[in-house]
Every structure is written in C-alpha cells, then in structure tokens.
Amino acid sequence: MKVQEFIDAYFERVESQGLTSLVLAWKSSVLPKVEWAEAFLGPENEIVRRFLFMERSGRVSFVMGIVFPLSTSDPASFEFLGRFSASAPFKMSAKHFMVGIVAGNGKFAWRKPDDEMIAKLEECIV
C-alpha cells in the first residue's frame, strides 16, 4: 500500500507494462521548480522524462534511475529531495546520484557529484 501511495503522490501513470511494471512521469505540481535541461525538452525527447518502475518480490526499482529536474543551488530542491526520500519506500544514497551539466561546448553530460554536492545530498536524504 505504501508503494502505491508514494507513486500516486509524486508521479503520473503514463502506461502499464504488465502487473508489476509502470511507466511514470513527474507530477509537475510536486516539483519546486522544474529545470529540464535542453536535452530533455521537446516532444522528441519526451521519452527521457519518463521512468520505468518495477515492483517484484517486495522490491522496488526504477530501471535506469530517476531524473530529478532540479536546481543544484536552490535550497527548495534539497528540501524537496528530503521530503521525497523520507516518503520513498526504498533507501536513497548520495553515491548513486549523477548531476546533469551543460558543458562548455553546449552539450549535456552526466557527472558524478563533487564532494560539496555529495555533502548537500547526504544532509537532505533521509
């Protein structure tokens, strides 16, 4: 029951892929300020703003992870992550985060968080 309440609180159900798999998207009303990078915008990139969620044998997983379209400097982003992790039916860890950046050449890339960012994440994740 807790899993279903969590999903209903944070995500829209885009489609069902069997009894234990769902394609989900963020409810825009739950995010403090949506900051999707250019690489995620436009109808052609809609698929990357969705998440495959699976529940099997009492274990939950987001296949390929969850993209949080949040600012790395806005305190509201970290407050949101704190609320999200407190209500999540799974344990979150700062070591599993990646930060999306726009490189000097304008290309989007994923990077491991630096020590300062890991400290901020560890402070807010329950």
Secondary structure by P-SEA (a helix, b strand, c coil): caaaaaaaacccccccccccbbbbbccccccccccccccccccccccccbbbbbbcccccccccccccccccccaaaaaaaaaaaaaccbbbbcccbbbbbbccccccccccccaaaaaaaaaccc
